[in-house]
Amino acid sequence: MKTSVTATAETVRAIFLIPEDFSVTAAAMIGATEVLPDSEKTVALSFLGNLRGMVRILSLPFDFAYTEVQGLHWQRILMAERIRALDQGGEEEREAIAREKAGTKFQEFMAADGKSFVQEQLVERLHRIVSDSESLGTARELTRQGVVLMWSAFEVLSGDLFTSLLNGKPQLADQLFQHPATRKRFSVDKLDWQTLSAYAFDLSSSMGALLAQRADLDNVQSIRETFGALFPDAAEMNRSLGDDRLWFLFQKRNLIVHRRGIVDLPPYGGRKK
């Protein structure tokens, strides 16, 4: 049988993001950026920045609760040291002495049993948020916004990478024009004079920018088909773009943005990719 502490911690983890060191979590992606060309490296770093921002937003309840719990222990230790320093010099001197001693004792406290105390109290504080219907609603809304931000980060990555690739290698456009799934989407049978003028009549380094205006990569299918046409032999990439988790992320994003997370299942059930 699970202990009450374990059960409480599981409830808290089901609602709140308990953050880890982002540099550790994203170590593989961070390492991969080092071997990319400068143009693609810029795109990858932007994506990592968006992910880091999303994690920070989702971590706000944890960060606030942790700061509050840790702050209470710090104030307790500091207040005790202020009382002990009452007979030592003037007010500024007493405060300096108290803070120095409190800092040392706080570090000792956190290195010993204090860390466990803070963890337990942090879990209890977050659990109280879960127990309050209004606070729980706010927490769930934050999670929903995290889903939207996660999809947005991936969508921006797809669009930026497409533009960068085609700007650098305009000959890749032939594969889009020849592939049955993307031929109509990126059709450029006719280019008006104004468009050509906007690119100084030179598309050799702007093909990606031009085609990105023709068709937005704003859903799973368009992203999968476009990059599948560009890299038909990239088996791992195509498997990843066909992953159910990516499809569900996109669908959840749509539900949140358009329906506020309310699911209306079709009568026949199931889904179509």
Residue pairs with C-beta under 8 A, 6 or more apart in sequence:
2 10
5 120
5 123
8 123
8 124
8 127
9 123
11 127
11 130
12 18
12 123
12 126
12 127
12 130
15 126
15 129
15 130
15 136
15 139
15 140
15 143
16 61
16 62
16 126
16 139
17 55
17 58
17 59
17 62
17 143
17 146
18 62
19 55
19 58
19 59
19 62
19 63
22 51
22 52
22 55
23 30
25 55
26 48
26 51
26 52
29 44
29 47
29 48
30 48
32 44
33 41
33 44
33 45
33 48
36 44
37 168
39 164
39 167
39 168
40 161
40 164
40 165
42 164
43 157
43 160
43 161
43 164
44 157
46 156
46 157
46 160
47 153
47 154
47 156
47 157
47 160
50 149
50 152
50 153
50 156
50 157
51 150
51 153
53 149
54 146
54 149
54 150
54 153
57 142
57 145
57 146
57 149
58 142
58 143
58 146
60 142
61 126
61 129
61 139
61 142
62 122
62 126
65 122
65 125
65 126
65 129
66 118
66 122
68 125
69 118
69 121
69 122
69 125
70 118
73 106
73 109
73 114
73 117
73 118
74 102
74 106
77 102
77 105
77 106
77 109
78 98
78 99
78 102
78 106
80 102
81 97
81 98
81 99
81 101
81 102
81 105
82 94
82 95
82 98
84 98
84 101
85 94
85 95
85 97
85 98
85 101
86 94
88 94
88 97
89 97
106 114
110 118
129 135
129 136
129 139
130 136
130 139
144 256
144 261
145 256
147 249
147 252
147 253
147 256
148 253
148 256
148 257
150 249
150 253
151 249
151 250
151 252
151 253
152 253
154 246
154 249
155 217
155 218
155 223
158 217
158 223
158 226
158 227
159 212
159 216
159 217
162 208
162 211
162 212
162 217
162 226
162 227
163 208
163 209
163 212
164 208
165 172
165 208
165 230
166 172
166 173
166 207
166 208
166 209
166 211
166 212
167 205
167 206
167 207
167 208
167 209
168 205
168 208
170 203
170 204
170 205
170 207
170 208
172 230
173 186
173 207
173 211
175 229
175 230
175 232
176 182
176 183
176 185
176 186
176 211
176 226
176 229
176 230
177 183
177 186
177 187
177 188
179 225
179 228
179 229
181 225
181 228
181 229
182 225
182 226
182 229
185 214
185 215
185 222
185 225
185 226
186 211
186 214
186 215
187 214
188 210
188 211
188 214
195 210
199 206
199 209
199 210
203 210
215 222
215 226
216 222
217 223
217 226
219 250
220 241
220 246
220 247
220 250
221 273
223 241
224 238
224 241
224 242
227 234
227 237
227 238
227 241
228 238
228 241
231 237
231 238
240 246
242 273
247 271
247 273
251 271
252 261
255 261
255 262
255 263
